[in-house]
Amino acid sequence: MSPNRLPSLRRELVRLTTVVAFCWLVVLGFTVTWAVRHEVDDLLDEALREAAEVMYGVLTTAPELAENSAALPEVLPAPAHEEKFVWQIVDGRGQVVRRSHKAPPQALSDVTRRGLFDQSGQWRVYGIPMTGPLPRMLYVAQVARERNEARYEAVGTVLLAALTVSLLWVLLLRQRVDRGLRPLAQLARQIESYDPLEASTEPEPGDRAETEAISEAVRTLGRSLAQKVRAERAFSACAAHSLRTPLAGMDAQLALAQREPPEAQPGRLERVRAALTRLTRVVQSLLALFRAGEHWALDLRPCRLTELLAEIPVEGLTVTVEDDVEFLADPDLTTIALVNLLDNAVRFGARHVRVHGGRDSSRVCIRVQDDGHGITQERWIAVTRALQLPESSADVGLGLRLASMVAQAHGGCLILPAPVHDQLGFLVEVWFAAVPTNATERVPLRVG
């Protein structure tokens, strides 16, 4: 679906507020029209009744006006004006005796009718019987058109006010919707610039409960992604670091096999094949070690230090096992740790490495002492601090980091003893738990 066709929360809210305002206006219009019409009719009827009572009082006071006398004209004189109410005096035969100048010449009712009634849809009439020897009726009427104009004017005024209020309400609601959705827009811009590997770019929680929940979910997801990215980067670097030495040994074996007579090649190729099998197991162990957040069962087996070192050919380096030890560990992961420690020794100028094995009641220790360049006190402090951090640091090499992870996977740790003044080379201690775990028990391995 195109982004322009995706449902918009803002459009939905604006549409909802507009529909609500329109429905409110319609309901209000019907209600106000009904109420105002009845109220206006009541007021006009009351005014019509009061006008009839006033006219009745005047005619009662001057009875000669109501008599059928030729001395008085049928239409009484009056100044020019817009007559809102007209009146008639009708005798018992239905003849108009007296009337106002705007009143019709015919009687407003063929029969005697009292009180309020409508006549032909043109007049609203109020009838009052007159006192006297002859039966007479006083009819005071108002033109229906005048009443309709009064109704429409009142209803129109109220509806105009209601429409104005409704429009203002819609505008205010739309403004409030825009203001309410503004934190979401700000959060969207923050997420666009969010780099999970840079903690400083994490989106702010905002001042709304909804944005705080979204921001926290994005931060949690970002940290998980950052952890996986760091694990993949560390795996790539550690794999290249750990596989360099075994591949170099295999290349050397194949080069020697090319120069040896044919009868000696099967033995050389067998050693290459064994090394390839070991290399496959090392890759599998590396994958297991870098499965961040998952659980992996260590392949615990009895391991002997001399046998592990015998399978790690390091060119140009002499390895002496001064104290052999047998312990329970994952042989492939342990080999990874030893390969990286020996490779580090070669890279820092070592020619000879002494390996000591030992144990106490609860732990096994493998001490690797080389005769290389060693380490300064300042450098030792920086590396020791970096090893204590949960994430990778430029102050510690991949070899030490990987060996430390293997030790932690076995319930132990990697320790760098403080260098002494006359110490030659570099000393590393890798501690394993004497019984780290059962072969079927899951051990959590986490990176970063």
Sequence and secondary structure as in RCSB ss.txt:
>XXXX:A:sequence
MSPNRLPSLRRELVRLTTVVAFCWLVVLGFTVTWAVRHEVDDLLDEALREAAEVMYGVLTTAPELAENSAALPEV
LPAPAHEEKFVWQIVDGRGQVVRRSHKAPPQALSDVTRRGLFDQSGQWRVYGIPMTGPLPRMLYVAQVARERNEA
RYEAVGTVLLAALTVSLLWVLLLRQRVDRGLRPLAQLARQIESYDPLEASTEPEPGDRAETEAISEAVRTLGRSL
AQKVRAERAFSACAAHSLRTPLAGMDAQLALAQREPPEAQPGRLERVRAALTRLTRVVQSLLALFRAGEHWALDL
RPCRLTELLAEIPVEGLTVTVEDDVEFLADPDLTTIALVNLLDNAVRFGARHVRVHGGRDSSRVCIRVQDDGHGI
TQERWIAVTRALQLPESSADVGLGLRLASMVAQAHGGCLILPAPVHDQLGFLVEVWFAAVPTNATERVPLRVG
>XXXX:A:secstr
  GGGS  HHHHHHHHHHHHHHHHHHHHHHHHHHHHHHHHHHHHHHHHHHHHHHHHHHHHHSGGGTS  TTS SB
    S   SEEEEEEETTS EEEE TTS SS S SS   EEEEETTTEEEEEEEE SSS EEEEEEEEHHHHHHH
HHHHHHHHHHHHHHHHHHHHHHHHHHHHHHHHHHHHHHHHHHT  TT GGG     SSHHHHHHHHHHHHHHHHH
HHHHHHHHHHHHHHHHHHHHHHHHHHHHHHHHHHS GGGHHHHHHHHHHHHHHHHHHHHHHHHHT TT EEE   
EEEEHHHHHHT   TT EEEEEE  EEEE HHHHHHHHHHHHHHHHHTT SEEEEEEEE SSEEEEEEEE SS  
 HHHHHHHHHHHHSSS  TTS HHHHHHHHHHHHTT EEE     TT  S EEEEEEESS   TTSEEE    
